[in-house]
Amino acid sequence: MADTAKYARLELRRGLRRQEAAAYIGVSPNTFERLVNDGRMPKAKRIYSRLVWDRYELDSAFEMLESGDDEANPVDHIDRI
């Protein structure tokens, strides 16, 4: 319950720290860092010494990610009894 409340508060803020931005899009901080490095997620904005990701930019980048629909799902090929 505490985690749910914590992440619900993220939607009220526009700027998110790295761990929060990762949680916002549903990945680990390491995966988020890889997505930023390969250009699939936006770079952070620097506010004094803090790096902050714009939630609206995250939303736009998330919309541009490829859908998993094109990948073969091995379960789809199992014969049903």
The 8 nearest C-alpha neighbors of each residue, nearest first, counted from 0:
[[1, 3, 2, 4, 5, 6, 7, 8],
 [0, 2, 4, 3, 5, 6, 7, 8],
 [3, 1, 5, 4, 0, 6, 7, 8],
 [4, 2, 0, 6, 1, 5, 7, 8],
 [3, 5, 7, 1, 2, 6, 8, 0],
 [4, 6, 2, 8, 3, 7, 1, 9],
 [7, 5, 9, 8, 3, 4, 2, 10],
 [6, 8, 4, 9, 5, 10, 3, 11],
 [7, 9, 6, 10, 5, 11, 4, 12],
 [10, 8, 6, 11, 7, 12, 5, 15],
 [9, 11, 8, 12, 7, 6, 13, 54],
 [10, 12, 9, 8, 13, 7, 14, 6],
 [13, 11, 9, 10, 14, 15, 8, 54],
 [12, 14, 54, 53, 15, 11, 55, 10],
 [15, 13, 53, 52, 51, 12, 54, 16],
 [14, 16, 52, 51, 20, 19, 53, 13],
 [15, 17, 51, 19, 18, 20, 52, 50],
 [18, 16, 20, 19, 21, 15, 28, 51],
 [17, 19, 21, 28, 20, 16, 22, 27],
 [18, 20, 22, 16, 21, 17, 15, 23],
 [21, 19, 23, 17, 15, 22, 18, 16],
 [22, 20, 18, 26, 28, 31, 19, 23],
 [21, 23, 25, 19, 20, 24, 26, 18],
 [24, 22, 20, 21, 25, 19, 6, 9],
 [23, 25, 22, 21, 26, 20, 61, 57],
 [26, 24, 22, 23, 21, 27, 20, 31],
 [27, 25, 21, 22, 24, 30, 31, 28],
 [26, 28, 30, 29, 21, 31, 22, 25],
 [27, 29, 31, 21, 18, 30, 32, 26],
 [30, 28, 32, 31, 27, 33, 26, 21],
 [31, 29, 33, 27, 32, 28, 26, 34],
 [30, 32, 28, 34, 21, 29, 33, 27],
 [31, 33, 29, 35, 30, 34, 36, 28],
 [34, 32, 36, 30, 35, 31, 37, 29],
 [33, 35, 31, 39, 40, 37, 32, 36],
 [36, 34, 40, 32, 38, 33, 37, 41],
 [37, 35, 33, 38, 34, 32, 39, 40],
 [36, 38, 34, 35, 39, 33, 40, 32],
 [39, 37, 35, 40, 36, 34, 41, 42],
 [38, 40, 34, 37, 35, 60, 41, 64],
 [41, 39, 35, 34, 38, 60, 57, 42],
 [42, 40, 35, 43, 38, 56, 57, 39],
 [43, 41, 35, 44, 40, 52, 38, 36],
 [44, 42, 52, 51, 50, 45, 41, 53],
 [43, 45, 51, 50, 52, 46, 42, 53],
 [44, 46, 50, 49, 47, 51, 43, 48],
 [45, 47, 49, 48, 50, 44, 51, 43],
 [46, 48, 49, 45, 50, 44, 51, 43],
 [47, 49, 46, 45, 50, 51, 44, 43],
 [50, 48, 46, 45, 47, 51, 16, 44],
 [49, 51, 45, 43, 44, 46, 16, 48],
 [50, 52, 16, 43, 44, 15, 14, 45],
 [53, 51, 43, 15, 14, 44, 54, 16],
 [52, 54, 14, 56, 55, 13, 57, 15],
 [55, 53, 57, 13, 56, 14, 52, 58],
 [54, 56, 58, 57, 53, 59, 13, 60],
 [57, 55, 59, 53, 58, 54, 60, 41],
 [58, 56, 54, 60, 55, 59, 61, 53],
 [57, 59, 55, 61, 56, 60, 54, 62],
 [60, 58, 56, 62, 61, 57, 55, 63],
 [59, 61, 57, 63, 62, 58, 40, 56],
 [60, 62, 58, 64, 63, 59, 57, 24],
 [61, 63, 59, 60, 64, 58, 65, 57],
 [62, 64, 60, 61, 65, 59, 39, 66],
 [65, 63, 61, 62, 66, 60, 39, 40],
 [66, 64, 63, 67, 62, 68, 69, 61],
 [65, 67, 68, 64, 69, 70, 63, 62],
 [66, 68, 69, 70, 65, 71, 64, 72],
 [69, 67, 66, 70, 71, 65, 72, 64],
 [70, 68, 67, 71, 66, 65, 72, 73],
 [71, 69, 68, 67, 72, 66, 73, 65],
 [72, 70, 73, 69, 68, 75, 67, 74],
 [71, 73, 74, 75, 70, 76, 68, 69],
 [74, 72, 75, 76, 71, 77, 70, 78],
 [73, 75, 76, 72, 77, 71, 78, 79],
 [76, 74, 73, 72, 77, 71, 78, 79],
 [75, 77, 74, 73, 78, 72, 71, 79],
 [78, 76, 74, 75, 79, 73, 80, 72],
 [79, 77, 76, 80, 75, 74, 73, 72],
 [78, 80, 77, 76, 75, 74, 73, 72],
 [79, 78, 77, 76, 75, 74, 73, 72]]
